[in-house]
Amino acid sequence: MTSPGSTTGPTRREHDLLGDRDVPADAYYGVQTLRAQENFHITGVPLHHFPRMIEALAQVKRAAARANHRLGALDDERAAAIEQACEEIVGGALHEHFVVDMIQGGAGTSTNMNANEVIANRALEILGHEKGQYDQLHPNNHVNLGQSTNDVYPTAVRLTIMLSFPALAEAMDQLITTLRSKGEEFSSVLKMGRTQMQDAVPMTVGQEFHGWATTIEEDVQRLTRTATLFQEINLGATAIGTGITSDPRYAQMATSDLAELTGIPFVVSADLVEATSDTGAFVTFSGILKRIAVKISKICNDLRLLSSGPRAGFHEINLPSVQPGSSIMPGKVNPVIPEVVNQVAYEVIGNDLTVTFAAEGGQLQLNAFEPVIAFNILESTRIMTRAMNTLADRCIAGITLNEDVLEDYLRRSIGIVTALVPVLGYSASTEVAEEALRTGRPVAELVLERELLDEKRLAGLLSPASMTAPHRTTVTGTIPAIEDPEATRPDSGEMALPPTERADF
């Protein structure tokens, strides 16, 4: 691929507002893309790093060509050539010619012109002309007809996100499935739960894994629902939302064509002036990505803590050994998969802050900072997808338990005394707990020694079912669970939740 700004080898002469420049003869991009390459050496991440972005740009241009053709603004031959060029790009062709940096000045103009020039030069070839013969088919006059960067770019970014997020949702689903599978595998294994890093009450290892699965599962739905915000677009708004230079019918027609091409039910925004400057949907979606990142990072913190040791830590679980852990300490294996996922989460959290500042920084009728918004959201989506897959496949699926350690912690913990409180009372239970802490003796042994309960009754209270699920106990025995808890309520109708508690979003 030709390096940025290079004119080594054969060239062709192109002209723009600033004058003439030599463009590599084999390049499908043109002079404006060449200038953008020279101006924006920022991230080193070009457009083709995100193939879905290129596909989205081509689909928007294809929809525009269809609409303009039906409106009589674009003749049959040019419309057909533009559409064919766009189809080829959607299919994966010419992606290496989308070369401008993802972060750029100009509110995305360089991205828009990169697309216009590549499509125009491929369309020229289809019509039998040479690249750069813009008197026959022009990047601005024909490919960009009735459009502006200010409606094309945000529409393409919205479409890119719509095309990209399903892979993340799928990766989350796979992680959930893997966690639930482990939850079932470990459903009968007891352990001590902890709060504030101190022994709390017993639970099963399965409950812990199921809890992790549930917290991720909640956000698959939130992610999908939030993505629907991107179905409202400003295509046809042109420069600031007034639709100047476009046919009055163009916005609705092009939007309908884009919906037909992509299968996504896009609609024209009710207020195109507002929509052209608004970045609220990006802020909301980025916030969901941050929420997911925070949750997954917390899970990884737990995994690293529970697997710590193996001799001087918790050592309750074993993470798969995927690589040696030290260049100097023999035998050391580190929790590298949770560690890398933690780092991905930190990146996503930082990206969300960037999106927030960029959205707030927009001025008047346009937000000039949409390129950095797009880059950070797409990068967050991409790395989170990979992190989820890595965590599920290379960590969660291979976790094993150290059941002897779990049993020993449970036996020696004073946390199990909580299960005796309903029968012994808080004061007597506290005395047992204090002696257990002072002497290091097991709680059960002390209860029997003090003749507070007989063996059979104690065994029932300390059974897995009694210690890990709700039940009612009295001095005379355990009361069976009520089959229909609703029947005990004064009003058995649906309980209303306050607005902030509703689970519909």
C-alpha positions, 0 to 999 in steps of 0.5 A: 500500500502507498505510504501517507503522502508518498508520490514515489512511482507513477502519479496523476495530477489532481486539483482541489481548492488549494491547488494541484497535487500529484496522487499515486496513479494506482490509488483510488483515493484522490487529492483531498484524501492525500492532504488528510493523510499528510495532515492527520498522523494521529492514531496510526489507525486508518479507516480500514481498521474498522471494515464495518465503517467502510461498509457503512459509508458505502451503503450510505452512498449507495442509498443516496445514489438510488434516491438521486436517480429516482429523483432525476438528479443522477443519470442512469449510467452514473447511478449504476456505476456508483451503485456497483462501486458501492456494492463492491466496497460493501463486499470487501473490495478497495478497503485498503484505499480508505486511509485517513486517520480515524481521528481528524479535524473537519468533523469527518470531512476527510472520511467523507471525501475519502469515500467519495473519491474511492467510489468515484474512481472505481465508478469511472473505471466501470464506465471505461474511464481513467482514475481522476477523470472527474469531468466524467464523474465527480466525487462531489458533484455526483457521489456526494450529490445532495449530501454533506459530511454533516449528514453522511458522517453521523449516519455512517457512524450510527450504521457502523455501530448497528453493524458492530454491536451484535458481535459484542452481544454474542460474545456476552451471551457466550460468556454468560453461557460459560458462567452458567455452565460452571455455576451448574457444575459447582452448584453443590459445593459450599464456600464462605461468602464474604463482605468487606473482605471478611467472612460473611455467610455460606453460599455455593460456588454455583451461586457465585458463578450464577451471580456473575452470569446474571450481572452480564445478562442484564446488560445484553438487553440494555445494549440492544435497546440502547442501540435502537437510538441509532435508528433515527438519522439525519440523512438529508439534513446536509450542512446544518439540518435545513436540507440546503442543496437537496431535493425536498423528497430526498431525506425520506427517500434516501433513508428508506433506501438505506433501511432497505439496503441494510435491513435496519428500520432507519427513520428520518429525525423529526428535527434535522437541525437538532439531529445534526448537532445532537450526540446524545445517543453516542453518550448513552451507548458509550455509557452502557459500554462503560457499565459493562466494562465496570461489571466485567472488571469487578468479576475479574478482580474476584477471579484474581482474588479467589485464585490468589496464592497458591500457598499464601492466598485464597486458593479457592479456585484454579484458573487455567495455566496459559503461560509461565508467569515470571522470568525469574521466579520458577513455577509462578503462573499469573492470572493473565487473562483476568489481568488483560480484561481488567486493562480492557475495561480501564480503556473502555472507561477512559474512552467513555470519558473522551466521548462525554467531553467530545459530546459536551464540546460541540458548538452551535449547529454541529459537533466537530468532534464526532470523529473522536466519538466514533473512534472511541465507541468503535474501539471500545466495542471491538476490544470488549468483544475480544475481551469477552471471548478471551475471558470465556474461552481461555479462563472461565471454561477451564476453572477448577475448584480446590474443594479441600480449601473451601471445606476447611475455610467453611469449617473454621469460619465463624460465619456459619454461626449466622445460621444459628441466630434464629434458634439460639438468638443473637447474644448466645450466637455472639458468645459462640463466635467470640470463643471460636475466634479466641480459640480457633475451634470450630463453631459446631464443636462449641455449640455441641460442647455447650449443649445448645443443640443436639447433633441432629438439629445442628446438622439440619441448621448447618445443612447446605439447603439451610445455609444457602437459601431462605427458610424459617426456623424456630426452636421447635424446627424448620417451617417449610417454605410457603409455596405461594408467597403472594398468598400471604400479602394483603394485596396479591396484585402486581407490586409496583416498582418506583420508576428507578427500580423498573426493569424494562430498560 
